[in-house]
């Protein structure tokens, strides 16, 4: 995925990382929007399942002995943060321009946005 300058600024403001967006893109539901954009979110019904899977993956990373210490630490950090994000009250999302596969913006859903968009 390519990230626009605006999305990079929003990632920094919302303390999200590009790896978390990649995980979100892989496990989330893509909702097509007007204007050639799509919204990537993890539905509430799927959230608990993915948290459980990530916790199992975290245990597997901890138990592995043949992984470099630096890689293990990075994988552990990404998985831990992703579990924390999915367990939070305000779920992360991102908006992607479909034609170019570029992330336009990202953030966390709030009650106001949920009512307005869904």
ABEGO torsion letter per residue (X at the ends): XBBBAAAAAAAAAAGBBAAAAAAAAAABBBBBBBGGBBBBBBBAAAAAAAAAAAAAAAAAAAABAABBAAAAAAAAAAAAAAAAAAABABBBBBBBBAAAGBBABBEBBBAAAAAAAX
